[in-house]
């Protein structure tokens, strides 16, 4: 079953694909808690895959990397836009010159629209015949976005985005918006600079030829000026065109007619097509993004089916300890959270357990097996307690596995405290090991004490 993804959910689909690529290249991530929370939230398989990926992205730095990548993409787009503006201004100066020499109208037209026409034809040919297109500007934008992100985690983001878009062949429309939009900006910049030059300098316009007749230029000029003339732009008449081929025209009317012809041709054959194509590409992108789906048949996703939608519940947690412990962020207290739970981690027979508890406190026993840990986590995920006390034996070393379990349990309760148990009768605690525990719990930002917090556990205050 596929899940429909709207354009507002593109980031979720993007992150999910980035997680899949990362796991394919670097191996599976530690997703025990992510999978458990996804199963508890319910929904179909794509929804659970998205929830798992969202949790992993948040706790493995990929979500932060995505924000950096998007910021880099915006900076790259600004840089390309500035380049387009200056390039357009350069086209205008190349077309008109400094006003000392007369302007060859067809050389000016070639300077303004020649490169644009060639690249536009190349883009359209790639769109029609290849069915997809990856323009140089598109590749440059992705490269700049990744460089400006400055985040090692962002290495999978650009490939993931391309894969997501290519499944619906949307990459060509995204590139089309970028390419045509930048060209429209460049030509608009050329138009503005050209109008400023025409308003502040006196230009003469000529055409020159050795092997072509004057009728050729007359017909070509009138043909190109037909559409601009419909929009009200001035077009030189036949006598002005022929006079421009003989010498620099001295009539102000001829200067203004040629200037109006150049402006109209630039707008009609340069700016308007690029702007229209950018709008068309954006519309096709918007329409296609409504049909983006998560392909659960991919191997990376199909392997998650039994884990996220098991045919029968399996107990047990992964043995692998994380490279670093996640920050403990307890859920906010709410009316739906009630009750108090006391649980101990890996106590031996020398510790007298459990202590005498009031009826309002639930004894969750001692967690010393995978099954008991998994069972309690599933229960607390469904029915989060308002208060949780975790009892620890400070004679043991604070290993990463125990600290990770403490953090995972704490995330299921509104408030959590740690109880460092006293030594059994006739024994003494190792001061250095107790300091190690206190230092480790302080790094987790956990409230801990060597005194029993049973009064707080029962009533919520000390």
C-alpha positions as a Python dict, from the first residue, in 0.01 Angstrom:
ca = {
    (1, 'X'): (0, 0, 0),
    (2, 'X'): (133, 344, -91),
    (3, 'X'): (78, 662, 102),
    (4, 'X'): (-2, 978, -93),
    (5, 'X'): (239, 1259, -8),
    (6, 'X'): (146, 1619, -70),
    (7, 'X'): (394, 1891, -144),
    (8, 'X'): (392, 1992, 223),
    (9, 'X'): (508, 1636, 310),
    (10, 'X'): (803, 1641, 70),
    (11, 'X'): (1046, 1701, 355),
    (12, 'X'): (916, 1389, 534),
    (13, 'X'): (955, 1177, 222),
    (14, 'X'): (1298, 1332, 160),
    (15, 'X'): (1420, 1246, 511),
    (16, 'X'): (1285, 892, 483),
    (17, 'X'): (1476, 837, 159),
    (18, 'X'): (1793, 989, 309),
    (19, 'X'): (1770, 747, 603),
    (20, 'X'): (1731, 456, 360),
    (21, 'X'): (2040, 561, 162),
    (22, 'X'): (2242, 608, 478),
    (23, 'X'): (2149, 263, 610),
    (24, 'X'): (2227, 101, 274),
    (25, 'X'): (2574, 255, 266),
    (26, 'X'): (2672, 258, 635),
    (27, 'X'): (2466, -24, 782),
    (28, 'X'): (2145, -29, 991),
    (29, 'X'): (2096, 239, 1255),
    (30, 'X'): (2002, 163, 1614),
    (31, 'X'): (1626, 190, 1570),
    (32, 'X'): (1484, -10, 1863),
    (33, 'X'): (1310, 287, 2022),
    (34, 'X'): (1218, 441, 1685),
    (35, 'X'): (1051, 118, 1570),
    (36, 'X'): (872, 73, 1900),
    (37, 'X'): (729, 426, 1892),
    (38, 'X'): (627, 380, 1526),
    (39, 'X'): (442, 58, 1611),
    (40, 'X'): (269, 224, 1903),
    (41, 'X'): (156, 523, 1691),
    (42, 'X'): (-17, 284, 1448),
    (43, 'X'): (-110, 349, 1088),
    (44, 'X'): (-21, 171, 768),
    (45, 'X'): (332, 65, 675),
    (46, 'X'): (435, 389, 494),
    (47, 'X'): (315, 595, 790),
    (48, 'X'): (519, 383, 1031),
    (49, 'X'): (825, 402, 806),
    (50, 'X'): (792, 782, 802),
    (51, 'X'): (761, 796, 1182),
    (52, 'X'): (1064, 574, 1227),
    (53, 'X'): (1268, 787, 986),
    (54, 'X'): (1156, 1110, 1154),
    (55, 'X'): (1273, 983, 1494),
    (56, 'X'): (1606, 863, 1354),
    (57, 'X'): (1660, 1188, 1163),
    (58, 'X'): (1600, 1393, 1476),
    (59, 'X'): (1826, 1185, 1699),
    (60, 'X'): (2108, 1123, 1449),
    (61, 'X'): (2159, 1479, 1331),
    (62, 'X'): (2001, 1437, 986),
    (63, 'X'): (1716, 1678, 1059),
    (64, 'X'): (1968, 1947, 1157),
    (65, 'X'): (2168, 1867, 844),
    (66, 'X'): (1853, 1914, 636),
    (67, 'X'): (1798, 2260, 782),
    (68, 'X'): (2160, 2348, 701),
    (69, 'X'): (2120, 2210, 348),
    (70, 'X'): (1806, 2415, 288),
    (71, 'X'): (1984, 2724, 415),
    (72, 'X'): (2274, 2646, 181),
    (73, 'X'): (2028, 2598, -106),
    (74, 'X'): (1879, 2941, -43),
    (75, 'X'): (2224, 3100, -33),
    (76, 'X'): (2318, 2919, -355),
    (77, 'X'): (2000, 3045, -521),
    (78, 'X'): (2076, 3401, -408),
    (79, 'X'): (2429, 3371, -547),
    (80, 'X'): (2301, 3242, -882),
    (81, 'X'): (2041, 3520, -893),
    (82, 'X'): (2308, 3784, -835),
    (83, 'X'): (2517, 3624, -1109),
    (84, 'X'): (2214, 3632, -1342),
    (85, 'X'): (2155, 4003, -1272),
    (86, 'X'): (2516, 4097, -1349),
    (87, 'X'): (2520, 3871, -1656),
    (88, 'X'): (2207, 4042, -1787),
    (89, 'X'): (2363, 4381, -1733),
    (90, 'X'): (2669, 4261, -1924),
    (91, 'X'): (2450, 4155, -2216),
    (92, 'X'): (2298, 4503, -2234),
    (93, 'X'): (2638, 4677, -2233),
    (94, 'X'): (2768, 4432, -2495),
    (95, 'X'): (2466, 4499, -2716),
    (96, 'X'): (2464, 4880, -2704),
    (97, 'X'): (2824, 4974, -2634),
    (98, 'X'): (2925, 5318, -2512),
    (99, 'X'): (2728, 5524, -2763),
    (100, 'X'): (3032, 5646, -2957),
    (101, 'X'): (2986, 5406, -3246),
    (102, 'X'): (2649, 5325, -3405),
    (103, 'X'): (2479, 5006, -3291),
    (104, 'X'): (2452, 4723, -3542),
    (105, 'X'): (2095, 4618, -3467),
    (106, 'X'): (2138, 4251, -3555),
    (107, 'X'): (2465, 4219, -3366),
    (108, 'X'): (2286, 4377, -3069),
    (109, 'X'): (1998, 4132, -3111),
    (110, 'X'): (2242, 3841, -3125),
    (111, 'X'): (2415, 3963, -2809),
    (112, 'X'): (2084, 3987, -2623),
    (113, 'X'): (1911, 3670, -2742),
    (114, 'X'): (2165, 3452, -2924),
    (115, 'X'): (2299, 3249, -2629),
    (116, 'X'): (1956, 3242, -2470),
    (117, 'X'): (1803, 3096, -2788),
    (118, 'X'): (2071, 2826, -2819),
    (119, 'X'): (2040, 2716, -2456),
    (120, 'X'): (1661, 2729, -2472),
    (121, 'X'): (1662, 2503, -2778),
    (122, 'X'): (1902, 2265, -2601),
    (123, 'X'): (1680, 2253, -2291),
    (124, 'X'): (1366, 2189, -2495),
    (125, 'X'): (1538, 1916, -2696),
    (126, 'X'): (1650, 1743, -2377),
    (127, 'X'): (1300, 1773, -2234),
    (128, 'X'): (1130, 1627, -2542),
    (129, 'X'): (1369, 1360, -2662),
    (130, 'X'): (1545, 1246, -2344),
    (131, 'X'): (1237, 1268, -2125),
    (132, 'X'): (1441, 1414, -1842),
    (133, 'X'): (1696, 1687, -1809),
    (134, 'X'): (1975, 1777, -1570),
    (135, 'X'): (2095, 2119, -1674),
    (136, 'X'): (2432, 2256, -1580),
    (137, 'X'): (2268, 2524, -1368),
    (138, 'X'): (2077, 2254, -1179),
    (139, 'X'): (2395, 2058, -1105),
    (140, 'X'): (2573, 2379, -1006),
    (141, 'X'): (2291, 2469, -767),
    (142, 'X'): (2302, 2125, -599),
    (143, 'X'): (2679, 2141, -570),
    (144, 'X'): (2671, 2490, -418),
    (145, 'X'): (2392, 2388, -180),
    (146, 'X'): (2596, 2098, -46),
    (147, 'X'): (2912, 2308, -13),
    (148, 'X'): (2733, 2590, 166),
    (149, 'X'): (2557, 2347, 403),
    (150, 'X'): (2892, 2261, 568),
    (151, 'X'): (2749, 1955, 739),
    (152, 'X'): (2892, 1606, 699),
    (153, 'X'): (2548, 1455, 757),
    (154, 'X'): (2417, 1630, 443),
    (155, 'X'): (2604, 1396, 207),
    (156, 'X'): (2295, 1179, 151),
    (157, 'X'): (2045, 1463, 117),
    (158, 'X'): (2108, 1567, -245),
    (159, 'X'): (2104, 1205, -379),
    (160, 'X'): (1790, 1134, -175),
    (161, 'X'): (1614, 1440, -316),
    (162, 'X'): (1705, 1343, -673),
    (163, 'X'): (1578, 987, -622),
    (164, 'X'): (1249, 1110, -478),
    (165, 'X'): (1194, 1348, -769),
    (166, 'X'): (1306, 1106, -1040),
    (167, 'X'): (1041, 850, -947),
    (168, 'X'): (778, 1089, -1079),
    (169, 'X'): (1020, 1251, -1328),
    (170, 'X'): (981, 1576, -1139),
    (171, 'X'): (1349, 1661, -1147),
    (172, 'X'): (1317, 1804, -1499),
    (173, 'X'): (1042, 2043, -1384),
    (174, 'X'): (1238, 2157, -1079),
    (175, 'X'): (1542, 2218, -1299),
    (176, 'X'): (1313, 2390, -1550),
    (177, 'X'): (1190, 2635, -1286),
    (178, 'X'): (1549, 2711, -1188),
    (179, 'X'): (1691, 2746, -1540),
    (180, 'X'): (1405, 2944, -1694),
    (181, 'X'): (1361, 3157, -1384),
    (182, 'X'): (1727, 3257, -1381),
    (183, 'X'): (1726, 3331, -1753),
    (184, 'X'): (1410, 3542, -1714),
    (185, 'X'): (1587, 3732, -1434),
    (186, 'X'): (1899, 3782, -1646),
    (187, 'X'): (1702, 3910, -1946),
    (188, 'X'): (1494, 4137, -1722),
    (189, 'X'): (1818, 4279, -1586),
    (190, 'X'): (1936, 4331, -1945),
    (191, 'X'): (1608, 4511, -2025),
    (192, 'X'): (1638, 4746, -1727),
    (193, 'X'): (2002, 4832, -1802),
    (194, 'X'): (1922, 4877, -2172),
    (195, 'X'): (1637, 5118, -2091),
    (196, 'X'): (1872, 5316, -1865),
    (197, 'X'): (2133, 5335, -2140),
    (198, 'X'): (1879, 5435, -2403),
    (199, 'X'): (1743, 5704, -2171),
    (200, 'X'): (2082, 5858, -2093),
    (201, 'X'): (2282, 5814, -2418),
    (202, 'X'): (2223, 5893, -2782),
    (203, 'X'): (2253, 5580, -2998),
    (204, 'X'): (2247, 5548, -3373),
    (205, 'X'): (2133, 5217, -3528),
    (206, 'X'): (2262, 5063, -3851),
    (207, 'X'): (2270, 4728, -4025),
    (208, 'X'): (2554, 4615, -4249),
    (209, 'X'): (2600, 4336, -4501),
    (210, 'X'): (2828, 4229, -4784),
    (211, 'X'): (2647, 3939, -4949),
    (212, 'X'): (2280, 3990, -4851),
    (213, 'X'): (2039, 4231, -5009),
    (214, 'X'): (1855, 4507, -4829),
    (215, 'X'): (1521, 4329, -4884),
    (216, 'X'): (1640, 4051, -4656),
    (217, 'X'): (1689, 4289, -4366),
    (218, 'X'): (1364, 4468, -4435),
    (219, 'X'): (1165, 4145, -4429),
    (220, 'X'): (1348, 4007, -4124),
    (221, 'X'): (1304, 4328, -3927),
    (222, 'X'): (935, 4350, -4007),
    (223, 'X'): (880, 3982, -3927),
    (224, 'X'): (1049, 4007, -3589),
    (225, 'X'): (866, 4329, -3510),
    (226, 'X'): (519, 4199, -3597),
    (227, 'X'): (438, 4051, -3252),
    (228, 'X'): (590, 4340, -3052),
    (229, 'X'): (393, 4581, -3272),
    (230, 'X'): (70, 4411, -3161),
    (231, 'X'): (165, 4498, -2804),
    (232, 'X'): (229, 4863, -2892),
    (233, 'X'): (605, 4865, -2939),
    (234, 'X'): (742, 5090, -3212),
    (235, 'X'): (877, 4927, -3528),
    (236, 'X'): (1077, 5111, -3799),
    (237, 'X'): (904, 5133, -4132),
    (238, 'X'): (1063, 5024, -4460),
    (239, 'X'): (1216, 5364, -4538),
    (240, 'X'): (1381, 5383, -4194),
    (241, 'X'): (1518, 5030, -4234),
    (242, 'X'): (1668, 5102, -4577),
    (243, 'X'): (1810, 5435, -4457),
    (244, 'X'): (1979, 5261, -4165),
    (245, 'X'): (2169, 5044, -4408),
    (246, 'X'): (2319, 5342, -4588),
    (247, 'X'): (2442, 5563, -4305),
    (248, 'X'): (2379, 5644, -3945),
    (249, 'X'): (2024, 5779, -3927),
    (250, 'X'): (1992, 6133, -3808),
    (251, 'X'): (1618, 6138, -3752),
    (252, 'X'): (1506, 6112, -3391),
    (253, 'X'): (1207, 5912, -3505),
    (254, 'X'): (1438, 5645, -3648),
    (255, 'X'): (1640, 5625, -3326),
    (256, 'X'): (1325, 5583, -3118),
    (257, 'X'): (1177, 5330, -3360),
    (258, 'X'): (1487, 5109, -3350),
    (259, 'X'): (1507, 5142, -2971),
    (260, 'X'): (1141, 5041, -2939),
    (261, 'X'): (1198, 4750, -3178),
    (262, 'X'): (1492, 4618, -2972),
    (263, 'X'): (1299, 4649, -2643),
    (264, 'X'): (992, 4479, -2788),
    (265, 'X'): (1190, 4193, -2942),
    (266, 'X'): (1376, 4136, -2613),
    (267, 'X'): (1051, 4122, -2416),
    (268, 'X'): (848, 3912, -2661),
    (269, 'X'): (1115, 3664, -2771),
    (270, 'X'): (1333, 3661, -2460),
    (271, 'X'): (1169, 3746, -2131),
    (272, 'X'): (813, 3630, -2204),
    (273, 'X'): (903, 3272, -2320),
    (274, 'X'): (1136, 3218, -2027),
    (275, 'X'): (882, 3348, -1775),
    (276, 'X'): (605, 3138, -1933),
    (277, 'X'): (821, 2824, -1926),
    (278, 'X'): (918, 2886, -1563),
    (279, 'X'): (549, 2917, -1473),
    (280, 'X'): (465, 2601, -1672),
    (281, 'X'): (744, 2404, -1502),
    (282, 'X'): (629, 2522, -1161),
    (283, 'X'): (272, 2416, -1238),
    (284, 'X'): (386, 2072, -1355),
    (285, 'X'): (604, 2039, -1044),
    (286, 'X'): (314, 2135, -817),
    (287, 'X'): (81, 1889, -987),
    (288, 'X'): (336, 1607, -977),
    (289, 'X'): (427, 1664, -613),
    (290, 'X'): (69, 1579, -519),
    (291, 'X'): (131, 1227, -649),
    (292, 'X'): (460, 1158, -471),
    (293, 'X'): (451, 823, -293),
    (294, 'X'): (672, 610, -76),
    (295, 'X'): (779, 302, -272),
    (296, 'X'): (760, 36, 0),
    (297, 'X'): (877, -229, -247),
    (298, 'X'): (1234, -101, -225),
    (299, 'X'): (1457, -343, -36),
    (300, 'X'): (1540, -92, 236),
    (301, 'X'): (1169, -47, 314),
    (302, 'X'): (1045, -401, 259),
    (303, 'X'): (1287, -525, 524),
    (304, 'X'): (1110, -304, 778),
    (305, 'X'): (768, -462, 724),
    (306, 'X'): (798, -738, 983),
    (307, 'X'): (964, -504, 1232),
    (308, 'X'): (708, -225, 1205),
    (309, 'X'): (397, -434, 1131),
    (310, 'X'): (481, -771, 1288),
    (311, 'X'): (249, -1063, 1230),
    (312, 'X'): (313, -1152, 1595),
    (313, 'X'): (475, -941, 1865),
    (314, 'X'): (840, -1025, 1919),
    (315, 'X'): (1021, -948, 2242),
    (316, 'X'): (1378, -839, 2276),
    (317, 'X'): (1590, -535, 2214),
    (318, 'X'): (1906, -482, 2021),
    (319, 'X'): (2237, -555, 2191),
    (320, 'X'): (2422, -276, 2013),
    (321, 'X'): (2490, 27, 2227),
    (322, 'X'): (2471, 370, 2063),
    (323, 'X'): (2785, 572, 1998),
    (324, 'X'): (2644, 847, 2213),
    (325, 'X'): (2348, 872, 2444),
    (326, 'X'): (2054, 1080, 2332),
    (327, 'X'): (1948, 1372, 2540),
    (328, 'X'): (1664, 1286, 2773),
    (329, 'X'): (1359, 1490, 2681),
    (330, 'X'): (1071, 1382, 2900),
    (331, 'X'): (721, 1436, 2758),
    (332, 'X'): (520, 1723, 2892),
    (333, 'X'): (281, 1637, 3175),
    (334, 'X'): (-78, 1597, 3066),
    (335, 'X'): (-407, 1486, 3209),
    (336, 'X'): (-369, 1147, 3038),
    (337, 'X'): (-49, 1070, 3235),
    (338, 'X'): (-110, 935, 3580),
    (339, 'X'): (33, 688, 3827),
    (340, 'X'): (378, 615, 3961),
    (341, 'X'): (619, 335, 3875),
    (342, 'X'): (925, 200, 4056),
    (343, 'X'): (1169, -13, 3858),
    (344, 'X'): (1519, -146, 3924),
    (345, 'X'): (1794, -230, 3676),
    (346, 'X'): (2007, -544, 3715),
    (347, 'X'): (2000, -603, 4090),
    (348, 'X'): (2156, -914, 4239),
    (349, 'X'): (2025, -1129, 4524),
    (350, 'X'): (2223, -934, 4784),
    (351, 'X'): (1998, -631, 4744),
    (352, 'X'): (1672, -648, 4942),
    (353, 'X'): (1403, -575, 4688),
    (354, 'X'): (1140, -442, 4655),
    (355, 'X'): (1097, -193, 4938),
    (356, 'X'): (761, -148, 5102),
    (357, 'X'): (546, 57, 4865),
    (358, 'X'): (211, 230, 4899),
    (359, 'X'): (-78, 97, 4697),
    (360, 'X'): (-62, 390, 4453),
    (361, 'X'): (288, 295, 4333),
    (362, 'X'): (334, 15, 4081),
    (363, 'X'): (632, -215, 4124),
    (364, 'X'): (770, -292, 3777),
    (365, 'X'): (1023, -539, 3914),
    (366, 'X'): (1385, -578, 3813),
    (367, 'X'): (1491, -539, 3452),
    (368, 'X'): (1755, -804, 3392),
    (369, 'X'): (1654, -957, 3059),
    (370, 'X'): (1572, -829, 2712),
    (371, 'X'): (1217, -954, 2746),
    (372, 'X'): (1153, -766, 3069),
    (373, 'X'): (1298, -442, 2927),
    (374, 'X'): (1097, -468, 2608),
    (375, 'X'): (776, -552, 2794),
    (376, 'X'): (806, -253, 3029),
    (377, 'X'): (894, -12, 2746),
    (378, 'X'): (591, -126, 2547),
    (379, 'X'): (368, -85, 2850),
    (380, 'X'): (501, 260, 2937),
    (381, 'X'): (471, 372, 2576),
    (382, 'X'): (100, 285, 2583),
    (383, 'X'): (39, 413, 2938),
    (384, 'X'): (306, 673, 3026),
    (385, 'X'): (336, 727, 3403),
    (386, 'X'): (341, 1068, 3560),
    (387, 'X'): (636, 976, 3785),
    (388, 'X'): (909, 717, 3750),
    (389, 'X'): (1187, 614, 3988),
    (390, 'X'): (1469, 398, 3853),
    (391, 'X'): (1676, 217, 4115),
    (392, 'X'): (2040, 145, 4033),
    (393, 'X'): (2312, -59, 4200),
    (394, 'X'): (2615, 175, 4214),
    (395, 'X'): (2846, -124, 4272),
    (396, 'X'): (2818, -189, 3899),
    (397, 'X'): (2990, 25, 3637),
    (398, 'X'): (2778, 278, 3445),
    (399, 'X'): (2806, 116, 3100),
    (400, 'X'): (2658, 264, 2786),
    (401, 'X'): (2383, 3, 2764),
    (402, 'X'): (2250, 84, 3110),
    (403, 'X'): (2264, 459, 3048),
    (404, 'X'): (2085, 419, 2715),
    (405, 'X'): (1811, 216, 2885),
    (406, 'X'): (1775, 481, 3157),
    (407, 'X'): (1737, 752, 2893),
    (408, 'X'): (1480, 546, 2702),
    (409, 'X'): (1275, 477, 3015),
    (410, 'X'): (1290, 844, 3116),
    (411, 'X'): (1148, 952, 2780),
    (412, 'X'): (834, 751, 2856),
    (413, 'X'): (751, 934, 3182),
    (414, 'X'): (660, 1292, 3261),
    (415, 'X'): (916, 1309, 3544),
    (416, 'X'): (1196, 1071, 3639),
    (417, 'X'): (1436, 1038, 3930),
    (418, 'X'): (1727, 801, 3982),
    (419, 'X'): (1788, 621, 4311),
    (420, 'X'): (2143, 507, 4377),
    (421, 'X'): (2089, 224, 4624),
    (422, 'X'): (2301, 185, 4937),
    (423, 'X'): (2537, -106, 4969),
    (424, 'X'): (2403, -429, 5119),
    (425, 'X'): (2462, -494, 5487),
    (426, 'X'): (2828, -547, 5566),
    (427, 'X'): (2951, -387, 5244),
    (428, 'X'): (3063, -40, 5137),
    (429, 'X'): (3026, 144, 4808),
    (430, 'X'): (3329, 224, 4598),
    (431, 'X'): (3358, 603, 4611),
    (432, 'X'): (3513, 631, 4265),
    (433, 'X'): (3243, 414, 4107),
    (434, 'X'): (2971, 614, 4282),
    (435, 'X'): (3130, 933, 4142),
    (436, 'X'): (3128, 774, 3795),
    (437, 'X'): (2755, 711, 3827),
    (438, 'X'): (2683, 1062, 3948),
    (439, 'X'): (2892, 1213, 3667),
    (440, 'X'): (2719, 999, 3401),
    (441, 'X'): (2370, 1084, 3531),
    (442, 'X'): (2460, 1452, 3549),
    (443, 'X'): (2556, 1439, 3180),
    (444, 'X'): (2211, 1294, 3110),
    (445, 'X'): (2058, 1588, 3304),
    (446, 'X'): (1886, 1338, 3534),
    (447, 'X'): (1787, 1407, 3894),
    (448, 'X'): (1958, 1150, 4115),
    (449, 'X'): (2007, 1085, 4484),
    (450, 'X'): (2137, 823, 4725),
    (451, 'X'): (1822, 869, 4934),
    (452, 'X'): (1499, 691, 4846),
    (453, 'X'): (1265, 932, 4661),
    (454, 'X'): (958, 730, 4762),
    (455, 'X'): (770, 1027, 4908),
    (456, 'X'): (806, 1212, 4578),
    (457, 'X'): (706, 899, 4389),
    (458, 'X'): (385, 864, 4590),
    (459, 'X'): (270, 1226, 4611),
    (460, 'X'): (469, 1419, 4351),
    (461, 'X'): (650, 1639, 4605),
    (462, 'X'): (924, 1595, 4862),
}
